[in-house]
């Protein structure tokens, strides 16, 4: 059975981040989110509301743990399980 992917939006942006973890050793994470251009500004505004005011830029570890899952739901509105 061949599965086909749904067509991508005509105008979209990809936001990519990477992280190397020292403990446990050898963990490398690469993540990406693809967002329709017409939704990018609204989504950016919503996500920035979770970032502490003192932060010069976004770092996941600075976001309170209680807000991380909610941020994930904004990026991917399908069910997500987990707490970190």
C-alpha positions in Angstrom: 0.0 0.0 0.0 1.4 3.4 -1.0 0.5 6.4 1.2 0.6 9.8 -0.2 1.2 13.0 1.8 -1.3 15.8 1.7 -0.3 18.7 -0.5 1.8 21.4 1.3 0.4 24.9 1.5 1.5 27.2 -1.3 3.2 29.6 1.1 4.7 28.2 4.2 7.7 28.7 6.6 9.8 26.1 8.3 11.1 26.8 11.7 14.0 24.5 12.7 16.0 24.0 15.9 18.6 21.6 17.1 19.9 20.5 20.5 22.8 18.3 21.7 22.3 16.7 25.0 25.3 15.9 27.2 23.3 13.7 29.6 22.6 11.0 28.5 25.5 11.3 26.1 25.0 11.0 22.3 21.5 12.5 22.0 21.0 14.9 19.1 17.5 16.4 18.5 16.4 18.1 15.3 12.9 19.5 15.2 10.9 21.4 12.6 7.5 23.1 12.4 5.9 24.0 9.1 3.5 26.9 9.4 1.2 28.5 6.8 2.4 32.0 6.1 -1.1 33.4 6.9 -0.9 31.8 10.4 2.7 32.6 11.2 2.2 36.0 12.9 -0.7 34.8 15.0 1.1 31.6 16.1 4.3 33.6 16.9 2.3 36.0 19.1 0.6 33.1 20.9 3.9 31.3 21.5 5.7 34.4 22.7 3.2 34.9 25.4 4.7 31.8 27.2 8.3 33.1 27.1 9.4 34.8 30.3 9.7 38.6 29.9 13.3 38.6 31.1 14.4 36.3 28.3 16.3 37.9 25.4 15.4 35.0 23.2 13.6 31.7 23.4 15.1 28.7 25.2 12.9 25.7 25.9 14.4 25.1 29.3 13.4 28.7 30.5 9.7 28.1 29.8 7.9 26.8 32.9 7.2 23.1 32.6 3.5 23.7 33.0 3.5 25.7 29.7 5.6 23.4 27.5 2.8 20.9 26.7 0.4 23.8 25.9 3.0 25.2 23.5 3.2 21.8 21.8 -0.5 21.7 21.3 -0.4 25.1 19.6 2.2 23.7 17.1 0.6 20.3 16.7 -3.1 20.2 17.6 -3.2 16.4 17.6 -3.1 14.5 20.9 0.3 14.7 22.6 1.1 12.7 25.8 3.9 13.5 28.2 4.8 16.1 30.7 8.2 17.5 29.6 
